[in-house]
Amino acid sequence: MPNASARPKHSRRTRRRRREDPARNELVSSSLESAQQCLFNQDYGTAFVHYLLVLNLAPVFKDFARESFRFTLFKWAEELDSVGRIQDLFSCYEQALELFPADEVILNSMGEHLFRMGFRDEAAGHFHKALKLRPDYPEARENFYRVANWLVERWHFLMLNDRGRNQKYQQAIQKAVQSGCNTVLDIGTGTGILGMCAKKAGAAEVYACELSKTMYELACEVVTANGMEGSIKILHMKSLEMEVPKDIPHRVSLVVTETVDAGLFGEGIIESLVHAWHHLLLPPQRGENEFSEQSATGRVIPAGATVFGMAVECVEIRRHHRLCVSEVGGLSMAATGELRSPVSCSSEPDDSMEPYTTERLSRLPGGYKPLTEAFKALNIDFNNLQELEGLSSREVQQICLPIIQEGELDALAVWFQLHLDEESSLSTGPQEDTCWEQAIYPFSLVALGFVLQPGDKLIIEISCRDAYLRLCSVAVLREGHEIRLDRHPDAQSSGNASKNPNPEAELCNALACLQTGQNQTKDFCMLECSEMALLNNLDYHQSFCSALGKLVSRLKVKCQKQEQRPDLTDPASSTNCTDPLYVLDVSEGFSLLSLIAASQGNVKAYSSVEKDKQQEVLKRIARSNNISEQHLEFWLNHMEDEQGMLKRPSQEKLWSAIILDCVETCGLIRQKLMEKASLARCLLEEGGHIFPERIVVHGMLVESDILLLESAVQGQEPTLGFNIAPFINQFTVPVHVFLDFSTLECRHLSEPVELFVLDLMDANTNYTNREVKVQATSAGRITAVPFWYHIYLDQEISVSTLSQNSHWKQAAAVLQQPLEVRVGDWVHLAVRLHKSTISISAHVDSSPVQMMQ
């Protein structure tokens, strides 16, 4: 029998109690008291240091001090932000998260700072962590949805839902691997799908790289879930930074990539492939053709591309890139000078301008008119290093295109055919059902009214001087005369005078139509595309002009009555009607509303326009419209505090009107709108007004498959046999923004209905929840509720974000699961407002479905 008295070898010993340290306890106690005193004195920086000391020395106080610590952190961070101490700000947050790594409020707040400073990738990570810790945290959810729209763009879902595209890529990769390319690098892996295709096809080694931290982490999750964690090495870095053998052990025989944008080269595919051929890929087989299947060679999928283009007339493109009106809100626009959008189709590289923007031509409101046949602009072979390296130094190519129908030249539209190998290709053409949009090269130097006619020939220049594809319309040939479009008329008319001393009247008229402007230098003012579209919106500005005029007239009449009959018992009630009315415009970006207010007479208007060149434009317009400089003031240049926008103009005077910017261009209510409205109401004089006074949200039940395809990976079947949907669908955003409802592919299942009302003038009439009943007028599946706004400036005057000329887009709340309805069914919508976020749940009888804005 064993010796019962013997001590077991692994017996648990009694843990000794930690000795109390009186000096430590005294330090903790005094520091905690100091922290609270500093907090009371609003000395947030010192309070933060004391709290750090206390919580590091005595973690037992974490629960007790959490709320005070958070408050101190946020206040101190605001101070650091206001003085530009960004590194210190993030250092404080890092120290806070060391103490409270699972605090969703601190994570969300740090994410907000990151997002404001442009670090969207990092911000998304913090919002995502906050939501995992607390799924019902509305602030983190709203922030995550906003940033997810930037990080995981809707084309990711369209691409994964595009079976034809996926199968073509899979077949090309399988064919290459089976022909001997058994070491593979996937550049810009995204979800990891192309790398997994290579591994499934039998590749011995697969590597992948991804620059986006969000997509890198997503790819790692996807690869692990598909049992390939040890088979595919994913690197969080640019391919340009990769080296052999530091990052991968040796050169690979196949590079697969889809780092192409609508303009083909915009994501840097040329630079990455040149680097890959020099440092990461086996050399190509000499003497073989571009699609060589020799196992000892390196090759690229896609193998190459062909770029196509055509000239188009399109009013929607025009109004976003050119000033199309001569008068706005009663103001002459003759003195604006040269206004440009940030997109300039020019053969000369310009760091301040983008060479192209993107649009889906098939969805543009009002459509487009082809002015030329489609032409071939460029061929590129991705398996030819010499051709890739020589792309930027290619001579400028000039082609001459016959005009096929009459119209104004607004842009060149560009698309391409991507050759995966010798058998398979993908097209991004305007008639194709594809996840790509088309590249748009808008043209702004041709004046309005200059019409191209059949018989004319358009001269186009094509270049790739900085590895961007650049197309530019430089001239029109008409009856033997050349009308230059790439230079100012003064220069060209002097040059042409000797050649054509007596040009035909038609040519003279064409030249006269071209943009002149008093200043022929390169000095110009840049407006965002949405700002240009707003400037071209006559109805919007006329509505404001009318509403402001009514308010000014009413206040002047009121002032005159008070001046005639002052309250003798109250000397302060006497008024002086010679004093100006004060109007504040807090619109985002470039706005004419302050100038329209100043034009009403005896009004001093304050503009929130901050950019120097934009202020100069407003001053020029003011002078040309006989508005005194004393009636217009720019006062936000030196404001450090966002709330400072709504401070009084003086101690004695309150605002007669405050103009708030309520709706973002993308179609969402602006964040913190109701808080700003609450503050604005306190700063109005008696009888003063907030513009707009009320916003009514309207919506409609629709069935739209395209919204489903753009919102999440659909169906139960794995994508090419891989389990991807659960991971990418974490980034599903239940609201689609920048939507053109007029061209959305959908079936209307109801009439429009009022969903919600926001009253900016009377807080007592607002609510946070509303039940709305909508009757189905057609049978089908409700997949979404598109919504838009009627913005009431006063009781009678309103503007709609659904207007054809609106600079606003619409948005749509998308159902996670479609809801079947029959004609006559009543659909119950429960609408709830939390800050600026509207959430909607829908049900027919007892079938609830969740949606959210």
Salt bridges, closest charged atoms under 4 A:
ASP63 OD1 - ARG66 NH2 3.90
GLU67 OE2 - ARG70 NH1 3.04
ASP81 OD2 - HIS113 ND1 3.94
ASP88 OD2 - ARG85 NE 2.88
ASP103 OD2 - ARG66 NH1 2.82
ASP103 OD2 - ARG70 NE 3.06
GLU104 OE2 - ARG134 NH1 3.54
ASP136 OD1 - ARG134 NE 3.37
GLU139 OE2 - HIS834 NE2 3.73
GLU139 OE2 - LYS835 NZ 3.24
GLU142 OE2 - ARG146 NH2 3.48
GLU205 OE1 - HIS250 NE2 2.96
GLU217 OE2 - LYS213 NZ 2.58
GLU258 OE1 - ARG165 NH2 2.46
GLU313 OE1 - LYS369 NZ 3.67
GLU316 OE1 - ARG319 NE 2.97
GLU316 OE2 - HIS320 ND1 3.96
GLU316 OE2 - LYS809 NZ 3.30
GLU338 OE2 - ARG340 NE 2.67
GLU348 OE2 - ARG465 NH1 2.91
GLU387 OE2 - ARG394 NH2 3.50
GLU389 OE2 - HIS278 NE2 2.54
GLU408 OE2 - ARG318 NH1 3.90
ASP410 OD1 - ARG318 NE 2.83
ASP410 OD1 - ARG322 NH1 3.05
GLU422 OE2 - LYS175 NZ 2.39
GLU423 OE2 - LYS175 NZ 3.53
ASP456 OD2 - ARG478 NH2 2.63
ASP466 OD2 - ARG470 NH2 2.83
GLU482 OE2 - ARG484 NH1 3.50
ASP486 OD2 - ARG484 NH2 2.66
GLU504 OE2 - HIS481 NE2 3.84
GLU506 OE2 - ARG478 NH1 3.71
ASP523 OD1 - LYS613 NZ 3.03
GLU616 OE2 - LYS619 NZ 3.75
GLU629 OE2 - ARG623 NH1 3.75
GLU633 OE1 - LYS604 NZ 3.23
GLU642 OE2 - LYS676 NZ 3.89
ASP661 OD2 - ARG670 NH2 3.64
GLU664 OE2 - ARG146 NH1 2.77
GLU693 OE1 - HIS689 NE2 3.26
GLU703 OE1 - ARG747 NH1 2.82
GLU703 OE2 - ARG781 NE 3.43
ASP705 OD1 - ARG781 NH2 2.57
GLU710 OE2 - ARG363 NH2 3.09
GLU710 OE1 - HIS736 ND1 3.73
GLU717 OE1 - ARG163 NH2 3.89
ASP740 OD1 - LYS809 NZ 3.05
GLU754 OE2 - ARG770 NH1 3.26
ASP794 OD2 - LYS550 NZ 3.07
GLU796 OE1 - LYS550 NZ 2.58
ASP825 OD2 - ARG822 NE 3.46
